[in-house]
Amino acid sequence: MELIGRTQDSGVLVLELREDSLDASNVRAFKDLAGSLIEDHKYVVLDMAGVRFIDSSGLGALIVCLRHLNSHDGDLVLCEMTQTVRALFELMRMHRVFKIRDSREDALRACELRHA
């Protein structure tokens, strides 16, 4: 599992998920790694540019992250989704649960406006 985290000057954590899929085969590693990275942050941007497939266990892991951040008055913004992954989020109505932005810059702006 390759998940890279970088904290911006604004305090927003940007995570880059560098996996083709987020599914039952790697969701446990994602939860463990993401959980440790987001622990000390309120606002997180998850760049999903490389993700080509996500299943229900992957969606569940993202919901766990979102709930953790929301419980600390924070937020999770997803960005850079492929058309296939975005279509899945819309089909499952997850676009109503998550904030989704087309670009990393838009996602950062969304977090920074809430953070200010």
Buried (B, 14 or more C-beta within 10 A) or exposed (E): BEBEBEEBEEEBBBBBBBBEBBBEEBBEBBBEBBEEBBEEBBBBBBBBBBBEBBBEBBBEBBBBBBEBBEEBEBBBBBBBBBEEBBEBBEEEEBBEBBBBBEEBEBBBBBBBEBBE
